[in-house]
Amino acid sequence: MSKKPAGKTKLIPVKPKEAIRRIEKNGWRLKNKDGGHWFYSKIINGKEELALILMHPTEELGKTYVRYIIRKTRKTNEEWVSL
């Protein structure tokens, strides 16, 4: 039996709708749509923050893009996975 490495949470690609579900669950709201670019906003520390979700329903958002969303939403990898 192999054991799972302790400490690191493995990120996996997600569909755009799943990413939207997760950020909306944390209070982010759709601000604008421009074709396949959906902009979500939230006021954090008195300043409006924006996060961009690329809407391509047939494609998944890669790990690099998932990391971008996590950074913009100020979550940890563990918090993101548990949403």
N, C-alpha and C positions, 0 to 999 in steps of 0.2 A: 504494500500500500504506500502510495506517495502522499505526502502531506502538502497542503496548500502553504505557499510562502506567507509568513506573517508580516503584517505591516502595510503592504501595498494593496490598494484596491485596483483591480484591473478594469480599465475603461473599454467599452465596446462601442462600435458604431451604432447609431440609433436613427430611426426614421424621423423626418422633420416633425411629424405630428406628435411623436413621443416627446421630443425636445420641447415643443410648445406646451404640451400637457404639464411637463415638469416645471417650466418657468412660470406658467400661469398659476400653478399651485402655490408659488412663492410670491404672488402679488404683482407680477409683471402683467401689463396690459398692452394689447395691440394698439399701436399709435398710427401706423401708416402701412399701406401695401403699395409696392411698386413692382408690378409683375411678379417675379418669383422671389422678390426680396420683401420679407415681412419684418417690420421694425417694432420692437417691444420696448416699453419704457417703464421706469419706476423711479420714484424720488428716493434717493439714498443720501442721508446726511445733508438734506436741504438742496441737493443738486440732482437734476434729471440725468439718469443713466440710460443709455440705449444699448440694446442687444439686437443683432441682426440674425434672422433665421433664413437660410436659403431653402425655399420651398420647391423641391423637386420630388414629388410623391413616389416616384419609382426608384429613387436613389437614397442611400443612407448617408447621414452626415458622418464623415470619418472621425477618427480619434483626435486628430489635430483640431478639427472644428469643434468637437465636443469640449475639448480643453478650453478653447476660446469662450464658449458659452459659460462654462463653469467659472472662469476668471471674471467674466462680465457680471455674472449673477452673484459673485462673491461667496461661492460655496466651496466646500472641500470635495474631493473626489468621493469620499464616503457619503457625504450628505447628498450628492447628486445621484449616486447609485441607489440610495435608500428612498428617494422620492417616488 
